[in-house]
Amino acid sequence: MKNLNKKIMGIGMTSLVLLSCTGTRPGSITASGLNPEDFDSTINGKRTQLIQLANHSGMEVCLTNYGGRVVSITVPDKNGDPTDVVCCYDNIHQFADTLNSPSDYGSSVGRYANRIKDAKIIVSGKEYKLRPNDNGNCLHGGGNTGWINKVYDIVEKTDSSVTFAITSPDGDNGFPGTVKATATYIVRNNNSLDITFKATTDKETVINMTNHNYFNLNGDPSKEGTNQVMYINADKFTPSDSLYIPTGEIKDVTGTPMDFRKAHAISETIVDTTYDQIKNATGYDHNWCLNTFKNGKGNLKEVAASLYSPITGIKLEVFTNEPGIQVYTGNFQGTGITCKKGIKYPKHVSVCFESQKYPDSPTKIVNKTPGWEISNPFLKPGQKYESHLIYKFSVNK
């Protein structure tokens, strides 16, 4: 969903000092091929590390508290072979080098995932100017100075779960209120990664957290991933302008390349550059209004979206309690940056499923834009924000 070179602006190298790797067992390489020593560092005075979670069904998830990120997800393919299904970096140096390798790979995004028009919000009648980092707009809470590049605290850890915590002070990138937030990742025995985001505030603000995994289920991210078969459980979507800001319209997908109610290969419709939405984004980078959200609630038992690889047989199903999901097809990958296992990812190598309030909801809600009332991002003192996202993996043999 992001241009790794253009869209995170005002960037610089984060202060990074290597620690000794005391306590790391030599040769303790993860199932996905990661070396924990490559994540054992100090960034801005806080220690970073690699956390390994696993179940008894052949699934391993590796995370780092730098940005609360998922670094790898390894699941069995149709032959039982372990397959890493997310695109990412394999060392803390690249994550921290926001000048040469900026990325939101796998991150826990906050305060506000996606874009806010003109980098400003009105809260309790007062206008707040946010950090503009995307063509004059605010993307993912302000880009490189946002949560994706903060070191989260690890407040709870088991063999199959971890909880990251962050405190965002009043005025952080312009947002009002001191926000305390957590991101809990649980690996279930049914091969799902269960994610819960929670937050509270001491002053009214806006909150919209998500996970930003880049999925390639094919087992070979050196090649384009548009052969993957996608399903989106949505009758409508929110069209955007050339800067990816929703126009305010809520449009029916019928008869357009946005219709994934019947699963099909992404390659079948992403090539339709006569359609303005695909032309502007050079692929998919849009919010769909989920059918799973009804009467102000999301149904976590109903599939919101899915992705399937005909090569590995791996299937991903997405569940969420949020009203929208941003689907992004790696349109700004293909930068030439070397990533995990030395691979330089091509354009359209991956797919992101970001559960969310609709993009620019703070603006649309204040302006009373019809249809946006179900996507209210405002959080007041005494209220509790909770967002739930599940990535479930299986195999079609």
Sequence and secondary structure as in RCSB ss.txt:
>XXXX:A:sequence
MKNLNKKIMGIGMTSLVLLSCTGTRPGSITASGLNPEDFDSTINGKRTQLIQLANHSGMEVCLTNYGGRVVSITV
PDKNGDPTDVVCCYDNIHQFADTLNSPSDYGSSVGRYANRIKDAKIIVSGKEYKLRPNDNGNCLHGGGNTGWINK
VYDIVEKTDSSVTFAITSPDGDNGFPGTVKATATYIVRNNNSLDITFKATTDKETVINMTNHNYFNLNGDPSKEG
TNQVMYINADKFTPSDSLYIPTGEIKDVTGTPMDFRKAHAISETIVDTTYDQIKNATGYDHNWCLNTFKNGKGNL
KEVAASLYSPITGIKLEVFTNEPGIQVYTGNFQGTGITCKKGIKYPKHVSVCFESQKYPDSPTKIVNKTPGWEIS
NPFLKPGQKYESHLIYKFSVNK
>XXXX:A:secstr
   TTTTS S  B  EEE   TT  TT   TTS  GGGG EEETTEEE EEEEE SSS EEEEETBTTEEEEEEE
E TTS EEE B   SSHHHHHBTTTS   TT EE SB SEEGGGEEEETTEEEE    BTTBEETTTGGGSGGGS
B EEEEE SSEEEEEEEE TTGGG  S EEEEEEEEE TTSEEEEEEEEEESS EE B EE   B TTS TTS  
TTSEEEE EEEEE B TTS B S  EE TTSTT  SS EEGGGTTT TTSHHHHHHTS EEEEEETTEETTEE T
TS  EEEE TTT EEEEEEESSSEEEEE  TT  S  B GGG B  TT  BEEEEES TTHHHHHHTT TT TT 
  EE TT  EEEEEEEEEEE  
